[in-house]
Structures are given as structure tokens and as C-alpha cells.
Amino acid sequence: QHCDEAKANEVPFMDAEALKKLNKNKKAVKKLAKKYDAFLASESLIKQIPRLLGPGLNKAGKFPGLLTHQESMMMKIDEVKATIKFQMKKVLCLSVAVGNVGMSADDLAQNVHLSINFLVSL
């Protein structure tokens, strides 16, 4: 179902068979992780990803977000696009939604500054 929706919206996607072909090939998984900023996976597939791909996506900090059948794929993609990651030290990694695609660059910059200031105050 998600593959059909992705195809209709011209969003790059891989089905379970394509993931199986990667067969924990570290170079291919690393290349995939570098190619995209974020990943989404449907409920049925998300549990299989560590088994199919190994730890590559997790190491890159790009383990897929969950895409349920109740959510609109395009809304979820916009939500992911509006999220930025703060990485401090080695382990601590936070994702924060700072805006949406309809906002001006000034508004986005202001939101980023606000979120950084808030995090620094913690």
C-alpha cells in the first residue's frame, strides 16, 4: 500500500524484496544512508529492517520513522522535512520540528534560534 502511494507521489521507495537484495551489504547500506536525509518504513517492515540491513542505518543515525496506514504519507514526509537534529557529544541526539515548508526563511531562522536557546538552557 505504501509503495503504491510513494509511486503515485514520485517518492523514492524500496519494497521488502529490494531491501533483501542489500543483504546486510555494509557498503550498499552506507551508500543508501548517505543518499537520503531520512527514512520512513511501514509497520510491517520496520521490525525486519535491523535483520535485513544490519546496524548501518542505526549507526548513521537514520533509523526509519514509523509510517502507519492511518497517516498520509505526504504529511509524514513534510513532518520529517520540518524536523532538524541536534547532535551533541556522541550519544545525545534530539529531533525538533522547527517549522514547515510554507514558512519564510526568517521565520525558520527565528524558530531555529529559539530551539537552540531553549536546548542550551536545559
ABEGO torsion letter per residue (X at the ends): XAAAAAAAAGBBBBBAAAAAAAGGBAAAAAAAAAABABBBBBAAAAAAAAAAAEAAAAAAGABBBBBBAABBAAAAAAAAAABBBBBBEAABBBBBBAEBAABBAAAAAAAAAAAAAAAAAX
